[in-house]
Amino acid sequence: MDEEGGTVTRISRNPNLTDQRFLSPQQLYAQGGWSAIEEDTAKKAEILKAYGINAGLFPVADVSTDPQSFIYDRTIGVDAQGTSAFVERVVQVLQKHHVGSTLKHFPGYGNNRDSHVEIVTDDRPLSALRETDFLPFAAGIKAGADSILVAHTIVNSIDKTVPASISKPVHELLRNELHFKGVIMTDDLDMAGLSEFIPQKEAALQALQAGNDLVISSTYQEQIPFVVQAVEDGRYLEADLNASVKRVLLWKEALHLL
């Protein structure tokens, strides 16, 4: 469930489901600092579990300090160190309540444009990403984050050929450099940043071949048969499929669902 607070909230949009709308991380921090962030996360966790929802697509680990950038309002709005502190706290509270966490949007949106509506290219050098954008993800991984969601931005310093969500080098970096062992998932495959790049029928297969364990999709009726055929043809190895299934099952076990 997308429950970042602020502009991205699902349950709290309905006054019949919650007593008030979840505030954005920036609003919470301005009102009560880290204590407000932690209290809000605990409340979200309790409400999600009460409705039978066991994982949240948050916290936002993107570093953005430009109020004019697309992602800014959804972030904590501070530097890499502050964003790392925010991510660490949210992950730890969710873990305490046995609700899954998802860090997003790797490798980091920064101050780039909106990949919901267009293909986005990130020209920053890898050194800059390592010094800034990777830090909150590293902090979240160290805190025990369950999953990481990969953006559709084309990050030229890692792989200039395809969006990050379907890029094998991006996923290898996440596994080998940041040593993340949990579940990796795509952002919504229907977003223009990917759907204008490759046909939707092929998107899920390319995402899985790149190293994702889960895909977020509305075009699954076309994509599932395409993936099944790829397994039968040997284009998507059954061993890779099983490895992803195992990571998802381990996540469910950690959430006390098995």
N, C-alpha and C positions, 0 to 999 in steps of 0.2 A: 504494500500500500504506500503510495506517495504521500508522506505526511511531513514535509519539510517545515510547514508553518508559513504564514504569510501568503504569498501568491500561489504557492503549490500546497494545497491541502485538499483532501477528499472528504473524509468523515466529517470534519468540523464545518464544512459548508452547509451541512444540514442541521438546523437548530433542534431537530427531533432526536439527533444522535449525540450531540454534545451541548453543554450549557453555554459555551462560547467558542469562537473561532480561534484556532491556534495562531499565535503571533509568530512573526518571522524571527530568526535568530538575532538579527540586529535590534529589533524592538525589545526582545527579552533582555539582551545584554545591556541595553541602555537603561532599562528599568531596574535590573537587579543583578547585573554581572553574572559570574559563572554560577552562582546559586540559582538564579532564575532559569538558566539554561538546563541545569540538572533537574530542577523540580518539574519543569515543563516536559523534559524527556521521560521522566518517571510517570507523569500523568498520561502522556501519549501511550506509553507502553501498557499501562493498565487498561486504557480504553480500547486499544487495539486487541488485546487479549480477550477482553470482555465480549468483543464482536467476533471472536474466532480467527483473528488475523495474527499471524505469528512472525511476520517479518516486515520491516519498514524500509522503503527506498530512501534512506537518509542515514547519516548527515551529508550535506554538501561539503566536499573537501576542496572545492575550487578556491584559489586565492584571487581575489579581485578587490582592488582599492579605487577603481574608477567608477563613480556613480553613474556614468553614462554607458557603461558596458552592459551587455545583455544579461549576464549572470549575476551582476553585483547584488541586486535586491534579494537574491536567494542565498547569498553567502553571509558569513559573519562580518564581512566588510573590513577585515584588518589584514595585517601582513602574514607572512608564512608561519611565523612563530605563534602568533595569536590564533590563526586558523588551525594549527596543529593542536593547540591546547583545547580548542573547541571540539575538534573531532575526537580527541582522546576521551574527553569527558562524556560525550554523547554515546560513544561505543561502550564505555564501561557501564553506564547506567542501563543501557539496553541489555547488555550481557547479564547484569544483575537480575533483571526481570525476565530473562529467557525469551527475549524478542530479538529477532535477527536484525543485523545492521548492514547497510550497503553504502560504501564510500563512492561518491561520484563527483565529477565525470572525468575519469582518467584518460589521458595524461594530465588533465587540468585545462579548463576553459580559458583561464587568464582573462584578458580584456577583449577576447575575440567576439565575432558576430554570432548570430543565432542560427544554429544548424537545424532548428525546426523548420526553417523557411528557405534555406539555401545551402549550397555546398560551401563549407568554410575551410580556409587554409591557414595554418599557424606557421609563421616563418621564424619563430624564436629558436635560437640555438639550443642544443641538448644541454649544454652547460647551464643555461639560464633555467631550464626546467628542473634540473637536478638541484640547483641552489634555492629554488622557490617552490614550484608547483608540486614536486615529488614529496616535499617534507610532510605535509598533512597526511598524505597517503601512507608514508612510512610510519608516522605516529599512530595512525589508525590500525595499521597492520600489527604493530607492536602491542597495541591495546587489545587486540583480539578480534578485529573486524571479520565478519563472516563472509562478506562478498564485496566485490568491486564492480562498478558499472563503467563501461568504456564508452567514450564519446564518439561522435561521427566526424570530428574534425580531422582534416588531413594534416598531420604533423610532419613537416618536411624534414626536420632533423632526425626523425626516426624512420619514416617510410613515406616518401613523396608520391607513391603510386596509388594508394587507396586510403580511405578513411580509417581511423584508428580502430574502429569497431570490427573491421574485417582484415586487420593487418597482423600477420604473424609476428613480425619484429616487435610490435607494440606489446603483444601478449608474452613474448619471450622475455622482454625487458621486465615486465611485471613479475614474472615467475623467477627469472634468474638474477636480476639486479635487486629488486625489492623483496625477493624471497617470499612472495605471497603463495600460500598453499590452499586457500579457500576457493570459493565459487566465483568465477568471472562471468559477467553477463553483459549483453549489449544494451545500449539505449534503444528506444523504440525504433524498430526497423522501418516504420512507415514515415519517419521524419525525412524531410527533403534532403538533408545532408547526406543520406544514404540512398533514398528512393530515387533521387535524380541522378545517382551515380551508377547503380546497377538495377536490373529488373528485380522486383520484389520476389518473384518465384525463386531466384537464385540466392537471395540475401541470407536466408537462414543457414543454408549449406556453407556459404563462404564464411559466415560468422563462426560456425562450428569448426570448420577446417582451420581457421585462424587461431583457435584456442579457447573460444567461449564455451562455457558449460551450459548456459541458459541463454535463450533469446526472448526478447520482448517483441511481440508481433500481433498484428490484427489480420495478417494475410496467411495464417497458419494452414488454411484449407488447401492452398496451393503449395505451401512450403514443406509440409510434412511428407507428402508423397515424394517430393523431389529429394528430400533427405533420405528417406527409406530406400529409394532407388540407388542413391549414391553409396549407401552401406552395402547393398546387394552387389553393386558393380565394383566395390573396392576403392572407390574414390574418397570415401570417408571411412577410415578403419574402425572396425568394431572394437578394437582395443582402446581407441581414443574415445569412442562413445561410452564404453564401460568405465573409463577413468573419470569422465564427467559425471556419470550416474553415481559413482562412488562418492565423489565430492559433495553432490547434492544430498545423498543419504547420510553422510557424516554430518552435514549441516543440520539435517532434521534430527539426528540423534543428539546433537549438542543442544538443540532447542527442546529436548525431552518429548519429541513427537513420535519417536520409535521406542 
